[in-house]
Amino acid sequence: MTSPTVLESDVLVIGSGGAGMYAALAAARAGCTVHLVDRGLIGRAGATVMAQMTVAVALGEECPDTPEAHLADTLKAGRGLCDEGLARLLCEEGPLRIREMDAWNVGWARENGHIKQAHAPGHDRARCVYVDFLNTGPAVSRTLRTQLNPLDAVQRLGDIVITDIALNDGEATGAVGFYLRTGEPVALKAKSTIIATGGLTRLYKRNSASANMGGDGYALALRAGAELIDMEFVQFFPIGHLAPRMIGMDPIMWDPFRYKLGGRLLNRDGEEFGERYGREEGFKYNLTRDVATYAIFKEVEAGRGSPAGGAYLSFTHIPEAELRRNFGPVIDRLAKNGIDLTKTAIEVAPIAHYHMGGVRVETSMETRVPNLYACGEAVGGANGANRLSGNAITEALVFGERAGKEAAARAKQRSGNGWSDASVKPLLDPVDPENGGKSTLNTAAMLNALQQLMGEKVGPFRTEQKLGEAVIELERMTRELGDRPPVSAGGYDLSRLDWFDLRNMLLVARTVALAAIQRKESRGAHQREDINGMVPEWELNQVVTMHNNSISLQSRPVGAGSARKAA
């Protein structure tokens, strides 16, 4: 057996997006040593760096606002399923994190000395801050990297794939994985471990996130004994760019254009169709994401879609001077792609964007596995059935800071990390480059088939028949994958990496499909075409556990019990 490289720290953070970096920063500020680990580039992987949009926070800079008002909108968007403790934490501590980022010179846009705030869908007032409408996420990531740079207590380790959480007597003691560049195993011992790996949108071919968002953290937590919650709720961004071809720009860039300038959603016949499916009160272009997604799909289904299979988004009614005043540099970048918004509508369609479900935690961010924490999009429950626009980066910053602080406090209470070589050996065996199986699987083709299956059977609009077919096929694919990766071919072995990715993705996909088939209603981002509307009896959370490789699903009253108590 190849001996692993052994690394040891007080706190291990898995994932280096906004949540992971804030967690590492908070743990270091509390006096702990930290390993910040990512399969990609530190601070440049994950979802935060790709986010172009706004950040929801009740600053009250441009109009009166309170965390209570922000919470009310968050709970309304969540359709009765939010963990109110987590949602309240997000709304109450959001201003602290945003002002701390401001002190670090992130560059929030200002006007007349005040931080500017935009009115995003689902909010009752202008609440969302931004740097600019294309670079908010990159600015947040850059600022956090800058804060981490001088900290000797944080060691940053990229190109490491974490495959399992290490356990001893049911408690987390770190993690195991392998180096991408060599294929060699690595063991990371820690007194506290934080999962900050983001969501699962890579399960779908059309998505807005980076290629490493395959639900790794959910699978790591589930195999370690933690609970997952509300896995059926996948948010589809309604107006992802579809056509014409656009290079070097994010496919979800159109949202601020729509709600700031009043972009018109049109069908093939040039008709605005939003009112056919329902509008939020008060703000003209305020369709929430789940309703807008449904509206576009239904127009396409009725034969009123655009040529590429979506809907038109038109700004031709907006004078060029107004477009340039609000989005000047962007207009020039669009022109280089041959897009003139004053003359031509673009085509948009829903794409997988965010996941409301995830790891079940307390407000301390601890899971039911002692010493194991989660933060950012890896956490489920705060957003219920549908996330309020702008809450994602707020969630990353608030939950990341809380997880880092709490994990550090736990680490400082412990005299050792509790690591057991005997307990960890079964987890290291699969990552041993000399201990794999002989596989003729075409893992790239399997990944493509999985994404196709999820889009067709477990997409925005579901039926019992489609979901049942998906479960059967996912179980077949899991058996086909087997329990041994191929023998390592050395560094950057993509076939072997795909095997580990598929192990996680298939497990997580099964939890989504099983939860979706069990929920007998349409609520928020979970829409059943064979069951119309919300059912009061289904104002329940669904909690997923796993024992001996068997997935269990249990419905519970919202907020019932504690994530620290065994199921």
Secondary structure, DSSP 4 states (H G I P E B T S, - for coil): -PPPEEEEEEEEEE--SHHHHHHHHHHHHTT--EEEE-SS-TTTSSSGGG--S-EE----SSS---HHHHHHHHHHHTTT---HHHHHHHHHHHHHHHHHHHHTT----EETTEE--B--TT-SS--EE-S-TTTHHHHHHHHHHHHHTT-TTEEEE-SEEEEEEEEETTEEEEEEEEETTT--EEEEEEEEEEE-----GGGSSSBSS-TT-SSHHHHHHHHHT--EE-TT-EEEEEEEEEES---SS-TTTHHHHHHHHTPEEE-TTS-B-GGGT---SSSTT---HHHHHHHHHHHHHTT---TTSSEEEE-TTS-HHHHHHHHHHHHHHHHHTT--TTT-PEEEEEEEEEES-EE---TT-B-SSTTEEE-GGGB-STTTTSPPTTHHHHHHHHHHHHHHHHHHHHHHH-SS----HHHHHHHHGGG-TTS-B-----HHHHHHHHHHHHHHHSSSEE-HHHHHHHHHHHHHHHHHH-S-PBPP-STT-HHHHHHHHHHHHHHHHHHHHHHHHH--S-BTTBEETTS-S--GGG-EEEEEEEETTEEEEEEEETT-S-TTS--
